[in-house]
Amino acid sequence: MQQVKIFKSVDTELGDMESQINRWIAESKATVLSIHGNISPQAGKHGVQGSFSAADVFVIVLYEA
């Protein structure tokens, strides 16, 4: 049966998110069918360009259970 697993983080923590996803794959022994992700654009604090604000990162793993 196909299922999804959703991971959410911020772009400043991509290494941690990658480790979390890889650990979940190894521990669950899931057969991964596809992985898709998105990084949302950020305008900065209060919409002001030039202020650095972390962008949301969203990853969906489609897997076979």
N, CA, C and O atoms as CSV, one atom per row, in Angstrom:
chain,resi,resn,atom,element,x,y,z
A,1,MET,N,N,0.840,-1.166,0.000
A,1,MET,CA,C,0.000,0.000,0.000
A,1,MET,C,C,0.897,1.245,0.000
A,1,MET,O,O,1.845,1.320,0.782
A,2,GLN,N,N,0.606,2.217,-0.867
A,2,GLN,CA,C,1.382,3.447,-0.919
A,2,GLN,C,C,0.939,4.399,0.182
A,2,GLN,O,O,-0.249,4.534,0.475
A,3,GLN,N,N,1.928,5.058,0.785
A,3,GLN,CA,C,1.665,6.016,1.847
A,3,GLN,C,C,2.595,7.201,1.670
A,3,GLN,O,O,3.541,7.142,0.883
A,4,VAL,N,N,2.329,8.287,2.404
A,4,VAL,CA,C,3.195,9.458,2.357
A,4,VAL,C,C,3.717,9.776,3.750
A,4,VAL,O,O,3.067,9.501,4.758
A,5,LYS,N,N,4.897,10.356,3.778
A,5,LYS,CA,C,5.501,10.875,5.003
A,5,LYS,C,C,5.917,12.299,4.685
A,5,LYS,O,O,6.563,12.548,3.667
A,6,ILE,N,N,5.549,13.236,5.551
A,6,ILE,CA,C,5.828,14.648,5.323
A,6,ILE,C,C,6.851,15.140,6.342
A,6,ILE,O,O,6.740,14.873,7.539
A,7,PHE,N,N,7.847,15.864,5.842
A,7,PHE,CA,C,8.873,16.472,6.680
A,7,PHE,C,C,8.835,17.971,6.451
A,7,PHE,O,O,8.673,18.418,5.316
A,8,LYS,N,N,8.983,18.759,7.519
A,8,LYS,CA,C,8.986,20.215,7.409
A,8,LYS,C,C,10.132,20.765,8.243
A,8,LYS,O,O,10.385,20.313,9.360
A,9,SER,N,N,10.818,21.748,7.677
A,9,SER,CA,C,11.930,22.369,8.379
A,9,SER,C,C,12.135,23.755,7.799
A,9,SER,O,O,11.249,24.297,7.138
A,10,VAL,N,N,13.300,24.327,8.044
A,10,VAL,CA,C,13.684,25.610,7.451
A,10,VAL,C,C,15.009,25.437,6.729
A,10,VAL,O,O,15.775,24.524,7.036
A,11,ASP,N,N,15.280,26.318,5.762
A,11,ASP,CA,C,16.453,26.144,4.912
A,11,ASP,C,C,17.776,26.225,5.664
A,11,ASP,O,O,18.790,25.727,5.175
A,12,THR,N,N,17.787,26.832,6.821
A,12,THR,CA,C,19.026,26.911,7.601
A,12,THR,C,C,19.345,25.595,8.307
A,12,THR,O,O,20.418,25.451,8.892
A,13,GLU,N,N,18.425,24.636,8.257
A,13,GLU,CA,C,18.605,23.348,8.928
A,13,GLU,C,C,18.487,22.177,7.949
A,13,GLU,O,O,18.035,21.094,8.321
A,14,LEU,N,N,18.897,22.400,6.694
A,14,LEU,CA,C,18.753,21.355,5.676
A,14,LEU,C,C,19.547,20.096,6.010
A,14,LEU,O,O,19.072,18.988,5.761
A,15,GLY,N,N,20.735,20.244,6.565
A,15,GLY,CA,C,21.540,19.079,6.930
A,15,GLY,C,C,20.845,18.203,7.952
A,15,GLY,O,O,20.858,16.977,7.849
A,16,ASP,N,N,20.232,18.848,8.948
A,16,ASP,CA,C,19.482,18.100,9.970
A,16,ASP,C,C,18.281,17.400,9.365
A,16,ASP,O,O,17.977,16.258,9.710
A,17,MET,N,N,17.596,18.092,8.459
A,17,MET,CA,C,16.426,17.502,7.818
A,17,MET,C,C,16.830,16.304,6.964
A,17,MET,O,O,16.157,15.273,6.970
A,18,GLU,N,N,17.929,16.445,6.232
A,18,GLU,CA,C,18.424,15.331,5.417
A,18,GLU,C,C,18.741,14.122,6.291
A,18,GLU,O,O,18.397,12.993,5.944
A,19,SER,N,N,19.392,14.358,7.415
A,19,SER,CA,C,19.707,13.268,8.343
A,19,SER,C,C,18.441,12.628,8.886
A,19,SER,O,O,18.359,11.406,9.004
A,20,GLN,N,N,17.451,13.454,9.216
A,20,GLN,CA,C,16.181,12.943,9.742
A,20,GLN,C,C,15.487,12.061,8.707
A,20,GLN,O,O,14.991,10.985,9.039
A,21,ILE,N,N,15.451,12.514,7.460
A,21,ILE,CA,C,14.810,11.731,6.398
A,21,ILE,C,C,15.550,10.424,6.179
A,21,ILE,O,O,14.926,9.365,6.102
A,22,ASN,N,N,16.879,10.483,6.076
A,22,ASN,CA,C,17.666,9.268,5.859
A,22,ASN,C,C,17.526,8.281,7.018
A,22,ASN,O,O,17.455,7.070,6.807
A,23,ARG,N,N,17.488,8.811,8.244
A,23,ARG,CA,C,17.315,7.949,9.428
A,23,ARG,C,C,15.943,7.282,9.389
A,23,ARG,O,O,15.827,6.088,9.664
A,24,TRP,N,N,14.896,8.049,9.046
A,24,TRP,CA,C,13.549,7.482,8.961
A,24,TRP,C,C,13.494,6.377,7.912
A,24,TRP,O,O,12.906,5.324,8.159
A,25,ILE,N,N,14.101,6.602,6.740
A,25,ILE,CA,C,14.113,5.591,5.680
A,25,ILE,C,C,14.795,4.318,6.172
A,25,ILE,O,O,14.280,3.218,5.969
A,26,ALA,N,N,15.948,4.462,6.817
A,26,ALA,CA,C,16.691,3.291,7.300
A,26,ALA,C,C,15.928,2.546,8.394
A,26,ALA,O,O,15.851,1.318,8.375
A,27,GLU,N,N,15.369,3.286,9.342
A,27,GLU,CA,C,14.672,2.652,10.471
A,27,GLU,C,C,13.349,2.021,10.065
A,27,GLU,O,O,12.984,0.963,10.578
A,28,SER,N,N,12.632,2.652,9.155
A,28,SER,CA,C,11.322,2.139,8.755
A,28,SER,C,C,11.434,1.040,7.704
A,28,SER,O,O,10.494,0.277,7.486
A,29,LYS,N,N,12.608,0.970,7.050
A,29,LYS,CA,C,12.828,0.020,5.959
A,29,LYS,C,C,11.797,0.217,4.842
A,29,LYS,O,O,11.425,-0.730,4.149
A,30,ALA,N,N,11.347,1.458,4.684
A,30,ALA,CA,C,10.361,1.790,3.655
A,30,ALA,C,C,10.990,1.674,2.274
A,30,ALA,O,O,12.176,1.951,2.095
A,31,THR,N,N,10.190,1.266,1.309
A,31,THR,CA,C,10.601,1.287,-0.091
A,31,THR,C,C,10.152,2.628,-0.656
A,31,THR,O,O,8.968,2.845,-0.916
A,32,VAL,N,N,11.112,3.519,-0.840
A,32,VAL,CA,C,10.800,4.871,-1.297
A,32,VAL,C,C,10.502,4.851,-2.789
A,32,VAL,O,O,11.292,4.340,-3.583
A,33,LEU,N,N,9.355,5.411,-3.164
A,33,LEU,CA,C,8.951,5.492,-4.563
A,33,LEU,C,C,9.327,6.833,-5.173
A,33,LEU,O,O,9.720,6.898,-6.338
A,34,SER,N,N,9.210,7.903,-4.394
A,34,SER,CA,C,9.620,9.221,-4.868
A,34,SER,C,C,9.750,10.175,-3.690
A,34,SER,O,O,9.152,9.986,-2.631
A,35,ILE,N,N,10.555,11.207,-3.916
A,35,ILE,CA,C,10.728,12.272,-2.933
A,35,ILE,C,C,10.594,13.592,-3.680
A,35,ILE,O,O,11.257,13.813,-4.694
A,36,HIS,N,N,9.727,14.468,-3.170
A,36,HIS,CA,C,9.521,15.789,-3.760
A,36,HIS,C,C,9.620,16.824,-2.654
A,36,HIS,O,O,9.247,16.565,-1.510
A,37,GLY,N,N,10.123,17.987,-3.003
A,37,GLY,CA,C,10.252,19.029,-2.002
A,37,GLY,C,C,10.003,20.404,-2.563
A,37,GLY,O,O,9.920,20.604,-3.775
A,38,ASN,N,N,9.885,21.355,-1.647
A,38,ASN,CA,C,9.648,22.737,-2.020
A,38,ASN,C,C,10.276,23.641,-0.965
A,38,ASN,O,O,10.206,23.362,0.232
A,39,ILE,N,N,10.888,24.720,-1.424
A,39,ILE,CA,C,11.398,25.759,-0.531
A,39,ILE,C,C,10.592,27.016,-0.826
A,39,ILE,O,O,10.567,27.497,-1.959
A,40,SER,N,N,9.934,27.542,0.201
A,40,SER,CA,C,9.096,28.726,-0.017
A,40,SER,C,C,9.966,29.982,-0.044
A,40,SER,O,O,10.896,30.113,0.752
A,41,PRO,N,N,9.668,30.896,-0.953
A,41,PRO,CA,C,10.406,32.158,-0.977
A,41,PRO,C,C,10.034,33.007,0.233
A,41,PRO,O,O,8.878,33.016,0.656
A,42,GLN,N,N,10.989,33.702,0.775
A,42,GLN,CA,C,10.752,34.556,1.930
A,42,GLN,C,C,11.116,35.990,1.589
A,42,GLN,O,O,12.128,36.233,0.933
A,43,ALA,N,N,10.316,36.923,2.020
A,43,ALA,CA,C,10.576,38.337,1.764
A,43,ALA,C,C,11.430,38.967,2.858
A,43,ALA,O,O,11.911,40.089,2.704
A,44,GLY,N,N,11.615,38.265,3.935
A,44,GLY,CA,C,12.343,38.846,5.057
A,44,GLY,C,C,11.371,39.341,6.108
A,44,GLY,O,O,10.157,39.196,5.960
A,45,LYS,N,N,11.895,39.916,7.149
A,45,LYS,CA,C,11.059,40.384,8.246
A,45,LYS,C,C,10.173,41.537,7.787
A,45,LYS,O,O,10.655,42.509,7.205
A,46,HIS,N,N,8.908,41.425,8.047
A,46,HIS,CA,C,7.921,42.454,7.746
A,46,HIS,C,C,7.924,42.846,6.266
A,46,HIS,O,O,7.615,43.990,5.932
A,47,GLY,N,N,8.270,41.905,5.374
A,47,GLY,CA,C,8.222,42.163,3.950
A,47,GLY,C,C,9.362,42.997,3.415
A,47,GLY,O,O,9.324,43.408,2.256
A,48,VAL,N,N,10.374,43.260,4.222
A,48,VAL,CA,C,11.496,44.097,3.792
A,48,VAL,C,C,12.557,43.237,3.139
A,48,VAL,O,O,13.086,42.321,3.767
A,49,GLN,N,N,12.874,43.520,1.885
A,49,GLN,CA,C,13.928,42.777,1.193
A,49,GLN,C,C,15.261,43.087,1.855
A,49,GLN,O,O,15.469,44.195,2.351
A,50,GLY,N,N,16.158,42.119,1.865
A,50,GLY,CA,C,17.479,42.328,2.431
A,50,GLY,C,C,17.613,41.758,3.830
A,50,GLY,O,O,18.725,41.445,4.255
A,51,SER,N,N,16.526,41.617,4.551
A,51,SER,CA,C,16.564,40.970,5.861
A,51,SER,C,C,16.519,39.473,5.622
A,51,SER,O,O,15.635,38.980,4.922
A,52,PHE,N,N,17.452,38.757,6.189
A,52,PHE,CA,C,17.502,37.324,5.951
A,52,PHE,C,C,16.619,36.598,6.951
A,52,PHE,O,O,16.780,36.732,8.164
A,53,SER,N,N,15.702,35.840,6.424
A,53,SER,CA,C,14.764,35.066,7.219
A,53,SER,C,C,14.767,33.653,6.660
A,53,SER,O,O,14.830,33.466,5.445
A,54,ALA,N,N,14.702,32.669,7.525
A,54,ALA,CA,C,14.718,31.281,7.075
A,54,ALA,C,C,13.483,30.967,6.242
A,54,ALA,O,O,12.371,31.361,6.592
A,55,ALA,N,N,13.686,30.257,5.141
A,55,ALA,CA,C,12.583,29.832,4.287
A,55,ALA,C,C,12.105,28.452,4.732
A,55,ALA,O,O,12.901,27.612,5.151
A,56,ASP,N,N,10.800,28.231,4.636
A,56,ASP,CA,C,10.239,26.928,4.975
A,56,ASP,C,C,10.599,25.909,3.904
A,56,ASP,O,O,10.574,26.206,2.710
A,57,VAL,N,N,10.934,24.703,4.350
A,57,VAL,CA,C,11.246,23.597,3.448
A,57,VAL,C,C,10.266,22.481,3.752
A,57,VAL,O,O,10.043,22.128,4.911
A,58,PHE,N,N,9.689,21.935,2.707
A,58,PHE,CA,C,8.634,20.928,2.828
A,58,PHE,C,C,9.024,19.766,1.927
A,58,PHE,O,O,9.239,19.964,0.731
A,59,VAL,N,N,9.119,18.550,2.477
A,59,VAL,CA,C,9.499,17.366,1.697
A,59,VAL,C,C,8.429,16.294,1.884
A,59,VAL,O,O,8.018,15.998,3.006
A,60,ILE,N,N,7.987,15.720,0.767
A,60,ILE,CA,C,7.020,14.622,0.794
A,60,ILE,C,C,7.691,13.368,0.250
A,60,ILE,O,O,8.223,13.361,-0.860
A,61,VAL,N,N,7.656,12.317,1.046
A,61,VAL,CA,C,8.204,11.027,0.626
A,61,VAL,C,C,7.031,10.091,0.350
A,61,VAL,O,O,6.216,9.829,1.234
A,62,LEU,N,N,6.954,9.595,-0.868
A,62,LEU,CA,C,5.965,8.578,-1.237
A,62,LEU,C,C,6.660,7.240,-1.101
A,62,LEU,O,O,7.719,7.017,-1.688
A,63,TYR,N,N,6.064,6.355,-0.329
A,63,TYR,CA,C,6.718,5.070,-0.084
A,63,TYR,C,C,5.711,3.923,-0.077
A,63,TYR,O,O,4.503,4.126,0.038
A,64,GLU,N,N,6.240,2.739,-0.201
A,64,GLU,CA,C,5.452,1.509,-0.165
A,64,GLU,C,C,5.596,0.915,1.232
A,64,GLU,O,O,6.707,0.701,1.717
A,65,ALA,N,N,4.454,0.653,1.873
A,65,ALA,CA,C,4.483,0.088,3.230
A,65,ALA,C,C,4.473,-1.418,3.179
A,65,ALA,O,O,4.494,-2.071,4.223
